Structures are given as structure tokens and as C-alpha cells.
Amino acid sequence: MFGLGMGELLVILVIVIVIFGATKLPQLGRGLGEGISNFRDGLSKGNKNDKNVDEKKTSSLDA
């Protein structure tokens, strides 16, 4: 993963724990997960809307 070994990942984890504290880590993870979920939902809704717009354009051109 990006050329990082276990030692580097452990150092990053320790720094994150020191900065945010162990009690804030679950909240950060939950927030990150919700953000990713909302992003995926937005992409899927955007794709559906794009298909509907394309269908309306082609049907108006055919008429």
C-alpha cells in the first residue's frame, strides 16, 4: 500500500492516536465511513439523473 511497511504504518497510527486521542478515533472512523457512504450515494444518484436527462434529450430529438 503506497510502499509503506508495517513500521511506517505503526508510526502513523501512534501519531494519530497522540493527536486525536483514543476516545475520538471511533468518532473519526464513523464520520469517515458516513462521508464515503454519502459520496457513493451521490454518485449513484447522479448517474441515474444523467440517464434520465439523456433519455429525455433523445426522445425529444426523435419526435
ABEGO torsion letter per residue (X at the ends): XGGBBAAAAAAAAAAAAAAAEAAAAAAAAAAAAAAAAAAAAAAAAAAAAAAAAAAAAAAAAAX
